[in-house]
Every structure is written in structure tokens, then in C-alpha cells.
Amino acid sequence: MIDSLLFSAITSITLGNFNTDAALTWLLTAVIFLANLAGGIVVGVATIRGLFLYVTSLIRDRGGDIPKESIRLSIGRSLTLALEFQVGADILSTAREPTQRDIIVLGAIVILRTALNFFLQRELREAQKQSAVSPPMSDSPDGHTSRPAPSTTNGPHFSPGRSPNRASG
């Protein structure tokens, strides 16, 4: 389809009767294709990267704590970005020659993708807050994953070089 639009645009230009509609249609089609391609690449790269990180984590941790929250967050961020590309492509494709049916379908698609994006973003924020609150996991020498022991300091006024039992001003 892009080839035929490109051919018609080039033919119009070379014959001296530049057709603005054909050129804009070709440009719009190319941008829609690129937006869809970008969304697909983002999902593909995120999937391959997530699988690679998951498998290397399984091997390194000998089947320990699964699933890894950092992998989920990374894939979630990528899916959010891909959804933005897809919504943009849908909006542009409807802008070409919209019919009432196209506008209704676009509205439904945008609502579904926006809702999915909203809930995905909310889950990502909650997971990031939870990972910031809980202490990071540490690997012990025997190969098991464990949480670090709670701190015995007297609160936020402790600084390196001072005794934790001495009050600071």
C-alpha cells in the first residue's frame, strides 16, 4: 500500500501536476506505519530483554525469589510506551478519511487503551513505592536470598562517624 501511494506521489510530482492530497496521504500512511512499527519494536525488545533477565536471574539465583519485580516494572514501562505509539497510530489512521463508524471504533480503542495504560501506570507507581519502602534483597554467601536485618539506629539523626546512641542536634 505504501509503495502504490509513493508511486502515485512520485508520478504526480514528475509529471508536473503535484497532487497535495496524494503527498499528504502518503506522508500520513508512512507516519502511521512508523508509529505501529515503533510500538511493535518496543514490545518485542521488552519481551526479549525481560526473558533474558528472567532466565539469567533463574540461573544466577538458582531458582530463588521469582518473579522479579524489577523485570515486571521494566516490561510495564515498555508496554506503556508501546500503547502510546499504538494510540497515536490509531488516531492518525482515523484522520485520513473518517467515517462515523471509524470514529466510534477509534473512540472505543482509545478508551480501552487509555484505561489499560492508566491501570498499568498505577500498578507501576505502587510497585515502585513498595520497592522504595522495602529494603533491597541481598544475596548471602550460601546462595539464598534474604532480607537484611533491621537497623538499630535511633532514627534519621544518625550520621556516619557518630554513635547511634548519642542524640544529635
N, C-alpha and C positions, 0 to 999 in steps of 0.2 A: 504494500500500500504506500509506503514511504517512497519507494522507487518510482511509482507511477506519478505521485504528486511532485516529486523532484523533477522528473522528466517533463511534466507539463509546465512547471515553473521555468525550467531552463529553456524549453522550446518557445514559450511566450516571450522571454527576455531576448533570445537570439533573433526572433522574427520581428522585433521592434514594437510589438504590442504588449507592453508589460502589463500583466494582469495582477493587480494588487491582491485581489481575493485569493488567487491561486498561491501567491507567495506567502500570504499570511496563513492560509490553511496548511501549507507545507511546514512553515515555521512552528505553528501550533502543534501539528502532529509530531514533529521532531521533539518538541519540549515535553509533550505527553509521554512519548516513548522513553525519553531520558529520565523523567520522574519515575516511571514504572520500573525502569532498569535500575535506577539508584535504590529504590525500595527493595527490589529483589536481591541486589548485591549486598545490601546491609543485612538482610535476613540470612542470606547464605553465609556470609563471613561470620556473623554472630553465631550461627549454628555450628559451623566448623570449629571456631575458636572455643565455644562452650564445650563441645565434645572433647576437644583436645585437652582443655584444662581439667575436665572431669576425669578423663582416663589417666592423665598424669597424676592427678590427685589420688586416684584409687591406687595406683602403683606406689606412689611415694608414701601414702599413709596406710598402706596395707589394708584397704577396705574400711578405714575408720569413719569418722563423722561425715555422713552423706545425707542429704545433698548440701553442697557448699553454698552458703548464702551469697558470697561474692560472685559466683558464677551466675546465679539467678539474677542478681542485680545488673550484671553486665548484659545479659541477654535481654532483660526487661528494658533497659535503656535503649538498646538497639532496636527492639520491636517498636518502641515509642517513636523513634526516628523514622523507621520504615513506614509506620502508619501515617506520619505527616506527609511523606512523599506520596503515598497512595491517595490520600485525601486531595492533595494538590492536583494529582493527575486526573482524578475523577471530576474535580471542579472544572479543570481546563477542557476535558473531553466534552462536558456538557455545554461549555461556552461556544463550541463550534456551530452547531445548528440545533438549539434546544427545542424539544417538543415538550408538551405538558407532561407526558409520561416520563421523559428523560429527567425533568426537573424533580418529579416525585421520587423517582428511583435514586437520584443523586441525594435528595434530602434524607431518604431512608439510610443510604450508605454513610453519609456524613454523620448522621445521628448515631448509628451503630459504631462506627469507628471512633467517633469522639467519646462515646460512653466507654468503649473499651480502653481508649487512651487515658481517660480520666481515672478509671479504676486501676489501671496499670501504674499510673503515676502515683496514686495514693498508696498502693502497696509498696512501691519503691521507696517513698518517703518514710513509711512506717518501718520498713526493713532497715533503712539507713539510720533512723533514730534508734532502733533496737540494737543495731550493731555498734552505735556510738555509746550506748549506755552499758551494754555488757562488755566485760573485759575480753580482749582477744584470746583466742585459744593458743596454747603453747604446746610444742612437741616435747615430750620428756625423752630422756635418753633410751628408755626401753621400747620406744616406738609407739607408745599410746598417746592419745591426745587428751589433755586435761586442762581444766580452768586453773588460773593462778590463784594462790592463796590470797584471802582478803588482806587489805592494807591495815597496818596497825598504827598509822599516823593519827594525830589529833585534828584532822580536818584540813581545810585549804590553806592554813597559815604556815604549814610545814614547808621549808625550802631546804635544798641540799646544803650541807655544812652545819645545820642547826640540829640540835637534839629534838626528836619528836615530842618529848615530854615538856619542853620549855615553851612557855607561851610567847608569842611574838606580837609586836605592836604594830 
